[in-house]
Amino acid sequence: MNTIERALSKQNEKNKEENAAENTVSKNEIFGTSQSSPEVSKAASSTPSTAGNIEIDLFKMEEKGFVSTSAKRRLINEEYRAIKRKIIDNAFGPLSKSLNNSNIIMVTSSKPGEGKTFTAINLALSIALEQDKTVLLVDADVLRPNVMRTLELQNQQGLMEYLLGEKSDIAEVMCQTNVPNLRIIPAGKSHHLSTELLASEKMYDVVQEFANRYPDRIVIVDTPPLLGINETAILANLAGQAIVVAEEQATKISDIQEAVSHLNPEMAIGFVVNKGQKINRKGTGYGYYYAGAN
């Protein structure tokens, strides 16, 4: 039984225990359909961000179903607590010794529209609530950048400008936010050499800096989908963990299997199932199972 089959089996058993009438896995689909994704400091760095501050409308994000940074107890907050705990443990626990760049987590999917940006942002917001961790959210989906759009912020210079040499220091495109412990690097402008830029030594060097310079930092990288896009496979070689997002009743198991085949087999791989069932307008349901390198 391979990784994805184990993940689906484990998640299905969990769902049956919770509610025998919900969330069963069919032969050709992984769980169900999603209505969730609105395709929406204490700094560890001694080098200050020079890209300026950006103000996230946290109340609006909460209304749209994102993790709340307030004191409210919400279902989605609890769900992402469970998800991030596994990720943090792999990033800094015993498994980190066997992973390359264990604190670099790519968030992807098999195809567009399955909720990867929604998941990446929520994961970043949730980790930012940790008392002893900082988080950097990088929009590396340079073909269809969506982080700033989902946060209802204007796009600005970012990763591509740095890789093109238009910005000499990555701090120049690293934005401080009004969420303590959270910084964002936008994707920046599109470029016809995006594959080559992401595969460049400069990209490798900056990821190594992210991974090694700050001992308390988690880096969440929103990447393009895995199927049919060369950039994602390149980024997969730089990260130690991968989160593959699947949409309920829409993502086929065969697509997940093919997508996972493009990942580095030495990575720790997790799966977030976007159930999309809104509960009293306060959140969305997620199924999660983590399987990866030992």
C-alpha positions in Angstrom: 0.0 0.0 0.0 1.6 3.3 -1.1 1.6 6.6 0.8 -1.6 8.0 -0.7 -3.5 4.8 -0.2 -2.4 4.7 3.4 -3.5 8.3 3.8 -6.9 7.8 2.3 -7.4 4.6 4.3 -6.5 6.3 7.6 -8.6 9.3 6.8 -11.6 7.2 5.8 -11.3 5.2 9.1 -11.3 8.4 11.1 -14.3 9.8 9.2 -16.3 6.6 9.8 -15.6 6.9 13.5 -16.7 10.5 13.6 -19.8 10.1 11.4 -20.7 6.9 9.6 -23.0 8.8 7.3 -20.4 11.4 6.1 -17.1 11.7 4.2 -16.7 8.2 2.7 -14.2 7.6 0.0 -15.4 6.4 -3.4 -13.2 4.4 -5.9 -12.6 7.4 -8.2 -12.8 10.4 -5.8 -11.2 11.6 -2.6 -14.0 12.6 -0.2 -16.5 15.2 -1.6 -16.9 18.9 -3.0 -15.7 22.1 -1.5 -17.4 25.4 -0.9 -14.6 26.6 1.4 -11.8 28.1 -0.6 -12.5 31.8 -1.5 -9.6 31.7 -4.0 -8.6 34.5 0.8 5.8 41.3 15.5 8.1 39.4 16.9 10.5 38.8 14.1 13.1 36.1 14.1 15.2 38.0 11.6 17.9 40.4 12.7 17.6 41.9 9.2 14.5 44.1 9.1 12.1 44.0 6.2 12.4 46.9 3.9 9.4 46.2 1.7 7.1 48.1 4.1 4.1 47.0 6.1 0.9 45.6 4.8 -2.4 45.6 6.7 -4.5 42.5 6.5 -8.2 43.0 7.2 -8.4 40.3 9.8 -12.1 40.8 10.5 -12.9 40.4 6.8 -10.7 37.3 6.6 -12.5 35.8 9.6 -15.8 36.5 7.9 -14.6 34.7 4.8 -13.8 31.6 6.8 -10.1 32.0 7.6 -8.3 31.2 10.8 -9.1 33.9 13.4 -6.2 35.6 15.2 -8.6 36.8 17.9 -9.5 35.0 21.1 -12.6 33.4 19.6 -12.7 29.6 19.5 -13.6 28.6 16.0 -13.8 25.2 14.4 -11.3 26.1 11.7 -8.8 27.3 14.3 -9.0 23.9 16.0 -8.6 22.0 12.7 -5.5 24.0 11.8 -4.1 23.5 15.2 -4.1 19.7 14.5 -2.6 20.2 11.1 0.2 22.6 12.2 1.2 20.5 15.2 2.2 17.6 12.9 4.1 20.0 10.6 5.9 21.8 13.4 6.9 18.4 15.0 8.4 17.3 11.7 10.1 20.6 11.2 11.8 20.7 14.6 11.4 17.2 16.1 13.3 13.9 15.6 12.2 13.6 11.9 13.9 16.9 11.1 17.3 15.2 11.1 16.3 13.0 8.2 14.6 15.7 6.1 16.3 18.3 3.9 15.0 21.7 4.9 12.4 20.3 7.2 11.1 23.8 8.0 10.3 24.6 4.4 6.7 23.4 3.6 5.3 23.6 0.1 1.5 23.7 -0.2 0.3 22.4 -3.5 -2.5 20.4 -5.2 -2.9 18.3 -8.3 -4.9 20.8 -10.3 -6.0 24.5 -9.9 -9.0 25.5 -7.7 -8.6 22.9 -5.0 -7.9 25.3 -2.2 -4.1 25.3 -1.8 -3.8 29.1 -1.3 -6.7 29.1 1.2 -4.8 26.3 3.0 -1.4 28.0 2.8 -2.8 31.3 4.3 -4.7 29.5 7.0 -1.6 27.5 7.9 0.5 30.6 8.1 -2.0 32.4 10.2 -2.3 29.5 12.6 1.5 29.1 13.0 1.8 32.8 13.6 -0.2 32.3 16.8 2.6 30.2 18.2 4.5 31.9 21.0 7.9 30.7 19.9 7.7 30.4 16.1 7.7 32.9 13.2 6.3 32.2 9.8 7.2 33.4 6.3 4.5 33.0 3.6 6.0 32.9 0.1 3.8 33.1 -3.0 5.8 31.0 -5.4 2.9 30.4 -7.7 4.4 32.8 -10.2 2.0 31.7 -13.0 -1.2 32.4 -11.1 -0.2 34.3 -7.9 -3.1 34.4 -5.5 -1.9 35.1 -2.0 -2.2 38.9 -2.2 -5.4 38.7 -4.1 -7.0 36.4 -1.6 -5.9 38.7 1.2 -7.4 41.6 -0.8 -4.1 43.3 -1.0 -2.5 45.0 -4.0 0.2 42.9 -5.6 3.7 44.4 -5.4 7.3 43.5 -6.1 8.3 40.2 -4.8 10.1 36.9 -5.5 10.5 37.4 -9.2 12.0 40.8 -8.9 14.6 39.4 -6.5 15.4 36.5 -8.7 15.7 38.8 -11.7 18.2 41.0 -9.8 16.0 44.0 -9.7 16.2 43.8 -5.9 19.5 43.0 -4.4 18.3 41.7 -1.0 15.4 39.4 -0.3 14.5 41.7 2.6 13.5 44.3 0.0 10.5 42.2 -1.0 9.7 40.8 2.4 6.6 42.5 3.8 5.9 42.8 7.5 2.2 42.4 8.4 -0.1 43.5 11.2 -0.1 39.8 12.4 2.8 39.4 14.9 5.3 36.7 13.7 4.0 36.8 10.1 5.8 38.1 7.0 4.9 37.7 3.3 6.9 37.6 0.1 4.6 38.3 -2.9 5.1 36.5 -6.2 5.8 39.7 -8.0 5.6 40.1 -11.7 5.2 37.3 -14.2 8.2 36.4 -16.4 8.6 34.0 -19.4 11.7 32.5 -17.7 10.0 31.6 -14.4 11.0 28.0 -14.6 14.7 28.9 -15.1 14.6 31.5 -12.4 13.1 29.1 -9.8 15.7 26.5 -10.8 18.6 29.1 -10.4 21.4 29.0 -7.9 20.0 32.3 -6.5 16.7 30.6 -5.7 18.5 27.7 -4.1 20.7 30.0 -2.0 17.7 32.1 -0.7 15.8 28.9 0.3 18.9 27.7 2.2 19.0 31.0 4.0 15.3 30.6 4.9 15.9 27.1 6.1 19.0 27.7 8.2 19.4 31.3 9.3 16.5 31.5 11.8 16.0 28.6 14.1 12.4 29.4 14.9 11.1 30.1 11.4 8.6 28.0 9.4 8.4 28.9 5.7 5.1 28.2 3.9 5.5 28.2 0.1 2.3 28.4 -2.0 3.4 26.6 -5.2 1.6 26.0 -8.5 -0.3 22.7 -8.9 1.8 19.6 -9.6 0.2 18.3 -12.8 1.5 19.9 -16.0 3.6 22.6 -14.5 7.4 22.4 -14.4 8.0 25.0 -11.7 6.4 22.9 -9.0 8.7 19.9 -9.4 11.7 22.3 -9.1 10.3 23.7 -5.9 9.7 20.2 -4.5 13.4 19.6 -4.5 13.9 22.6 -2.2 11.3 21.8 0.5 11.4 19.2 3.3 7.7 18.8 3.6 4.7 18.9 1.2 1.1 19.5 1.9 -1.1 18.2 -1.0 -4.6 19.8 -0.9 -7.5 17.8 -2.3 -11.1 19.0 -3.0 -13.9 16.8 -1.6 -15.9 14.9 -4.3 -13.8 16.5 -7.0 -10.2 15.3 -6.8 -9.6 11.9 -8.3 -7.3 9.5 -6.5 -5.5 8.9 -9.8 -4.7 12.6 -9.9 -3.4 12.6 -6.4 -1.2 9.5 -7.1 0.2 11.2 -10.2 0.8 14.4 -8.4 2.6 12.7 -5.5 4.8 10.9 -8.1 6.3 14.3 -9.0 7.4 15.0 -5.4 10.7 14.1 -3.9 10.2 10.7 -2.3 12.4 11.7 0.7 10.0 14.5 1.6 7.4 14.2 4.4 4.1 14.4 2.6 0.8 15.4 4.2 -2.7 15.6 2.7 -5.4 18.2 3.5 -8.9 17.2 2.4 -10.9 20.4 1.8 -14.4 19.3 2.9 -15.9 22.7 2.4 -18.9 22.3 4.7 -19.5 25.6 6.3 -20.7 25.5 9.9 -22.7 28.5 11.1 -20.6 30.7 8.9 -17.6 30.2 11.2 -15.4 27.9 9.3 -14.9 25.0 7.0 -14.2 21.3 7.7 -10.9 19.7 6.9 -9.8 16.1 7.0 -6.1 15.6 7.5 -3.6 12.7 7.6 0.1 12.9 7.6 2.4 10.3 6.1 6.0 10.7 5.0 9.6 9.8 5.3 10.7 8.0 8.4 
